[in-house]
Amino acid sequence: MTDTSLQAQVDAQLLEQGAFAPLELLFNTGRLLYSDYESWRRRELDLLDSALMGNTGKIKAELQQAISYARRIGLVEQPQEFLPWHTDGKSADSASSTRPLRISMDTALQKLIGSRYIRAQNLPQMDLFFDNPIVALTNGIVQALATRNLPDAQRRLDQLYAQAPTHADLAAFDQLLAALSHLGHAVEEPRAELAFLAEVSPTARRLLGAQSRDLLSPLWMQLAGALANAPFDPKEPDLHRSFAFAQAQDWAAASDCIPRELNWQWHAPLCLRMVESAFQRRKRVEALAAWCHVCWRAPASASESVTRLRQPELSSLWSRFLDEEDPLPEVDFPSWLLIQEPALILQLAEDLSPADTPAEDHYRAVHRCLRARRARRQDEELEQRKLLQKSNPPLFQLLKTSA
């Protein structure tokens, strides 16, 4: 990944969770599958690094670059310990459940992954942290939730009710315990479960930070399973397994299920999920193809979608597109993209879209023109340029100056 991409990952985590965790970077860059992480947290894998995908040296270099940026913007290192998840039949106080998990035999990699970076003012005051029983209780609840230990979380929450009956987060913790109680149970009403998870997710991120993934992801995966046979409904776009997979950040599963929907390219929500999942899996051409469909299906909200996706490469391309001296409408981004990167005609199909709107016809004309130029078929190139000159003069001028 480029330095810019890594910096964007740090900034995004800081914005969403108030901290940067290198472990999260491994998920977001496709270096670590959540299913493998789950196996590690269940002690089915001895070392986490055995599940990392890619060259270990490159992974370490990426982590070091991201951490260097985190330090440059004033974040402070805070070591983390990862405890195994609670499973039925094992005591929360057993030696197995209290012994920290091992990340790597490589001490440098262990340190890189086993830390997070937070703003200096958010560092806990250790004397207060240990001496204040209320702080200790709330942190115990957080730890119990993150390790999926419902009995321990309930016990600590009962103590918090008794010791601090006016605590501001009592109702929020109740909600998170309710969420944990859903784990391992079949989803009978997907619509109600979707509403519940949408409501509880911001609370989980606020109280658990990066550890909210350990509570929320399996719940979203359960919902995805319940929606396995539900077709996409434009009236309820989130009631589809691709949305649940995206929330669980299972990008491979999201990318796999979207093309199974007939004419998925006609639906902007599915296209946007494909853009995000493809970028996360480092499938640039696949992501750009899906983005072309977004521009054709939902041009009015394209700029807002770029901001929300926070993909550095897409943001850069979009800024260049908007900065053209002779501005083009959003629907012409796919044509503009081909002109900027003619080699894409070898990777993006001429018939990328099944529709026959003017914008999509212009894309096909640009594609044919560039293909004829590449093959030195001058008559065919001239024919397509004449068509564009008549139907879309700004695109014609841009194509003309690119020759």
Secondary structure, DSSP 8 states (H G I E B T S, - for coil): --HHHHHHHHHHHHHHHSEE-HHHHHHHTTSS-HHHHHHHHTTSSSBGGGG--S-HHHHHHHHHHHHHHHHHTTEEEEE--------TTS-TTSHHHHS--B--SSHHHHHHHTEEEEEGGGS--HHHHHH-HHHHHHHHHHHHHHTT-HHHHHHHHHHHHHH-TT-TTHHHHHHHHHHHHHTTS--S-HHHHHHHHHHHHHHHHHHHGGGHHHHHHHHHHHHHHHTTT----TTSTTSSHHHHHHHTT-HHHHHHHGGGSTTGGG-HHHHHHHHHHHHHTT-HHHHHHHHHHHHHH-GGGHHHHHHHHT-HHHHHHHHHHHT-SS---GGGHHHHHHHH-GGGGGTS-TT--S---HHHHHHHHHHHHHHHHHTT-HHHHHHHHHHHHHH-HHHHHHHHHH-
